[in-house]
Amino acid sequence: MLNYQNIRHERQWKSSTGLSEKQFHQLSQYFGETYEFFHGVSLSVKAERLETELLLKSHADCLFFVLFQLKNGLCYDNLGFLIGSDASNAQRNFELYVNILSLTLERQHLMPARNFENLDDFKEKIGSETEIIIDGVEHSTQRPKGYQEQKELYSGKKATHSQRVDNQ
């Protein structure tokens, strides 16, 4: 069973969550506050109302679940297996708790800016930064018929045609 309490040293914390143990516990506290702010109840009260036993019993369990998935990118079948659930329940839990994590980071002013109204807003946000790193991927697409369209979509990677999509 997936459990952060089995982590023995800092290297395991970093490799499973991307955070140190101290950072994890601090974020866990904020995560719990955000959960209760938006849901109006704690996890334990929610479990009582649903008359069920939760697989992820604490805010720290929920946060570890999300961070572990973000760091490792498992399919939902495997993620469900790690928490003793099926894939659809693992996906629902992940989607719920990743939204809580996003709200937590926004409330703590730690969420990176992702959308800008215009170029001036973008320039204002980056200020005097000299280097910008963009996390993006390319998706294969069907080869267009016209030469100009082919030229615009040619990626240079393994002679494929693709469209760049920014991860957001």
N, C-alpha and C positions, 0 to 999 in steps of 0.2 A: 504494500500500500504506500502510496506517495505521502511522505511525511517529512517536513522540514526539521523536525526534532531529531532525526537520525543523522543530520549533517554534523561532521566531526571537526572540520577545520575551515579556515577562511577560503582556501582554494575551492572547496566544494560549494561554499556559499556563492562565490563568484561564478563558478561554472554552471550552477543550477539556476541562479536568479539574476546574475549580473550585478548584484549588490553585495556589500559586506554584511555581516551579521547585524552590526549596529544600524546600518542604513535600512536593512530589511525591517527591523523591529520599529524603527521610527516611522517608516512609511506605513507599516501595519497599523500603527495607532491612528494616523491620518486617514487611512483607508476605512477603518472602523467608524470614525467620526463621519466620514462622507456617506457611508452606507446608511447609518442611522439617521443622518440629516435628510436624505432623499427618500428613504423608506419609512421613516417615522418610528421604526422599531428596531430592536437588536436582532441578531440571528437567532438567539435562544427564544425570544418571544415569537418570532416568525415560525419557528419549528413547533412551538406549543399550539399556535393558531392552526397550523396545517396538520397537527396531530401526526407528525412524522419525525423520524430521526434523520438529521441532515448528514450527508456524506462529508461535507466540509463544515465542521462544527464551529470554527472560530474565524474571525476576520483574518488572522494570520494564515490559517489553512487556505482560505479563499485567495488571498494575495499570493501565497506561494504557488498555488495551482496555476494562476494566471501568468506569473513571472516564469515559471518552469515551462509552460507551453510557449510563451513568447520566445524564450531562449532556445527551445529545442524543436519546435515546429512538428510535433507528432500528429499523426492522423487521429481523428476523434475516436476511432475504435481502440487504439493503443492508449490514448489519454483516458478514456473511460475505464479501460482495464486497470490502469494505475490507481484509480480512485474507487474501484469496485462498482462500476456503473456501466451503462451501455453508451454507445456513441452519441445518440441524440441527447441524452441527459448531459454528457460531458460537453457537448457543443452549446447547449442552453446555458449551462453554468459558466462556461468560458465567455460567452457573449455578454452575459449579465455582469460578470466580475471585471471584464476588460473595460466595460463602460464605467463601472465604479472607479477603476484605476484611473481612467482618463479624467473623470470629474475630480478625483483626488488631486491629480497633478495640476489641473487647472486651478483648483482652489488654493493650492500652495504656490501658484505662479511658477511651476516647474515644467509645464507642458510647452514644448517648442511651438513657435508660430508655424502654421501650415498653410494658411490661406490669406491672401492679400487682395485688397480691392483693386489696386493698381500698382504700377511700377514704383511710383513715389512712396507708397506705403512700404513696399519691399525694401527700397533704398534706406528709408528711415529706420526700419527694423535692424538691418545689418550694420548700420552706422559705419564705422571705420574698419570693419573686418576686411582682411585682405585675402582670406581663403574661405570658400564655401564648399561644403560637401553635400551632394545631393544623392539620396538613396533612391535608386530607380531600377526598374527591370525592363526587359524587352519581351514583348509577346509576338510570337510568330503570326504572320498573316499571309493570306493567299497572295501570290505574286500578281501584281497588277498587269494589265495588258499594255498600256502605253509606256514608252521609254521614259518620259519625264516622271510619271508616277512611280516606275520601278526605281529610278534614280533616287527619288525622295525617300523611299522606304528601304533601300538597300543598307544593311547594317554593317557589312564588312566582316561579319562573324559567320564562318562556315557557309558562305554564299547564300544566306537566307534573307528574306525580307521580313521586317518586323516594325512594330510601333513601340516607342518608348513610353512606359507608363510609370509615373512617379508613385512611390509607395506613400500612402497618406493614412 
